[in-house]
Amino acid sequence: MQNWPSQRWGNAIAFCPATGKTYLFGGQSPNYDLLNDLWEWDGSSWSQVLGDVRPTRRAGPAMAYDPSRKSLIVFGG
């Protein structure tokens, strides 16, 4: 497994103060495949976040931190 996100465009990215990390979600590959992978950046390296529950594949979403839920919210796309 590679240790960084694949090349893409139309992805969402947001900082999460609860974890102190920046997160990258989804987008579209150079081959126009829609993506729904989630990655976190800790300031020095990328790690893929694995889980069974995630938003559907999409390009052009937005993502923001919701302090009342202490969660990242993905919308649109």
N, C-alpha and C positions, 0 to 999 in steps of 0.2 A: 504494500500500500504506500502511495506517495505521501509525503509529509507536508503538503501544501495544497490549496485548492487548484483545480484545473483551470485552464484559460476559459474566460466567460465574459459576458456583458449582460447588462440589464439585471444585475443582482441587487440585493439589499444589504446594507451594512449599518451596524449600530453598536454603540458602546453601552455596556451594562455595568452600572456602578456597583450593583450587588456582588458581582464576581470580579470586577476590575479588568474585564476582558472585552475585546471587540469581537463581534460576531458577524459572519458573512453567510447569507442564505441565498440559494437558488440562482436564477439567471438562465442564460441560454449559452450553449456551447458554440464553438465556431461552426459546427455541423448543424446548428439550429435545433439541437435536442434541448428540451426543457429540463431543468435541474431542480432538485429539492434537497440537496445536501446542505448540511450546516457545519461551519468551521468556526473555531475560536482562535484568536490571536492574543497571546499573553504578553506581548511586547517584545518577544524574541523568537517565538516559534509558533507555527500553526499546528492544531490538532483537530481531527474530524470528530464531531460530536455524533455519536451513534445512539439510536433509539427507535422504538417501534412506532411512536406517534410523531408525526411531523406534517406541516402543511403540504398541499399538493404541489406538483411541479408547476413552476411559473416563471415568467420573465417580467420584469418591470414592477415588482412589488416594492412596498415601502416597509420599513421596520423601525420601531421606536421602543424606548424603554418606558414602561408604565410604573411609576414609583408606588402607586397604591397597591398594585399586584406584585411588585418586585419581580417583573417578568418582561421579556421582550415580546412585542406584539407584531405580527406580520399581517399586512393587509394589502389588498389590491393585487395587481398583476394579471 
